[in-house]
Amino acid sequence: MNKKSKLIFCYSAVIISLLIGAFSTNRIFLKPDLPVSYKIVDSKIVSEEDFEPFKANSIIESADNIQLYSMFQLEFLLDGKEINDKVLLTNTYGGIQNQAFVTLVPYYRSLYFIIISLIVGI
């Protein structure tokens, strides 16, 4: 392989990588999340803020009647949904169980993260 062929190959590889990255960023915009922030406390998923009809520090027990045992399971379940889909959440607060439908929102609520990720990726 001569020098010119190597250079063409390198440029082609870079352009293909950039195109794949650009088309993949579209998936970032489509990732859904719950409209309430949550965290893990004692191996349970707990809401961090009030969100009708849920109260802060309520335990999110299930989504669409699927028992949740980890944050990874919740994320896997949500990855199969789309933004604006409705999900039936079951939560417990003070021993009282509550159910309500919530509308999923974009996971990345700020475009700054996506823009910075794209720049760093290049």
C-alpha positions in Angstrom: 0.0 0.0 0.0 1.5 3.3 -1.0 1.3 6.5 0.9 -1.6 8.0 -1.0 -3.7 4.8 -0.4 -3.0 4.9 3.3 -4.0 8.6 3.4 -7.3 7.9 1.6 -8.0 5.0 3.9 -7.4 7.1 7.0 -9.6 10.0 5.8 -12.3 7.5 4.8 -12.2 5.9 8.2 -12.4 9.3 10.0 -15.4 10.4 7.8 -17.3 7.1 8.3 -16.7 7.4 12.1 -18.0 11.0 12.2 -21.1 10.0 10.2 -21.8 7.0 12.4 -21.4 9.3 15.5 -23.7 12.0 14.0 -26.4 9.5 13.2 -26.1 7.9 16.7 -26.6 11.2 18.5 -30.2 11.1 17.2 -30.8 8.2 19.7 -29.8 10.5 22.6 -32.7 12.8 21.8 -35.1 9.9 22.0 -34.1 8.4 25.4 -37.1 8.7 27.9 -37.0 9.1 31.6 -39.5 9.6 34.5 -40.6 13.2 35.1 -39.3 13.0 38.7 -35.7 12.7 39.8 -34.9 9.5 41.7 -32.0 7.9 43.6 -31.1 4.6 45.2 -31.6 4.3 49.0 -31.1 1.0 50.7 -31.5 -0.9 47.4 -34.8 0.8 46.6 -35.6 3.4 44.0 -36.8 6.6 45.8 -38.2 9.8 44.4 -36.3 12.9 45.3 -39.1 15.4 44.9 -42.9 15.8 45.1 -44.7 15.0 42.0 -48.4 14.6 41.9 -49.7 12.3 43.4 -46.3 11.1 44.7 -44.5 12.6 47.6 -40.7 13.1 48.0 -39.0 10.0 49.4 -41.7 7.7 48.2 -40.4 4.3 47.1 -41.1 3.5 43.4 -42.1 -0.2 43.6 -43.1 -1.0 40.0 -43.6 0.4 36.5 -46.3 -0.9 34.2 -46.9 -3.7 36.9 -43.3 -4.9 36.6 -41.6 -5.1 40.0 -38.4 -2.9 40.1 -35.4 -4.2 41.9 -32.7 -1.9 40.6 -32.0 1.3 38.8 -30.7 -0.7 35.8 -34.0 -2.5 35.5 -35.9 0.7 35.5 -33.6 2.2 32.8 -33.9 -1.0 30.7 -37.7 -0.8 31.0 -37.8 2.9 30.0 -35.4 2.2 27.1 -38.3 0.3 25.5 -40.6 3.3 25.7 -40.8 6.6 23.9 -41.0 10.2 25.2 -44.6 11.1 26.0 -45.6 7.5 26.6 -47.6 6.9 29.7 -46.3 4.5 32.4 -48.2 3.2 35.4 -46.0 3.8 38.5 -46.7 2.1 41.8 -45.1 3.8 44.8 -45.2 3.4 48.6 -45.1 6.3 51.1 -45.7 5.8 54.8 -47.0 2.3 54.2 -49.6 3.5 51.7 -49.4 2.3 48.2 -50.3 4.6 45.3 -50.7 4.2 41.6 -50.7 6.8 38.9 -49.9 7.2 35.2 -46.9 9.5 34.4 -45.8 10.8 31.1 -42.2 10.2 30.1 -40.0 13.1 29.4 -36.6 13.4 27.6 -33.7 11.9 29.7 -31.3 14.7 28.6 -33.3 17.8 29.4 -30.5 20.1 28.4 -28.9 20.3 25.0 -25.6 21.4 26.5 -24.8 17.8 27.5 -25.4 16.6 24.0 -23.4 19.4 22.4 -20.5 18.9 24.8 -20.6 15.1 24.2 -20.5 15.6 20.4 -17.6 18.0 20.6 -15.6 15.8 23.0 -16.4 12.8 20.7 -14.9 14.5 17.7 
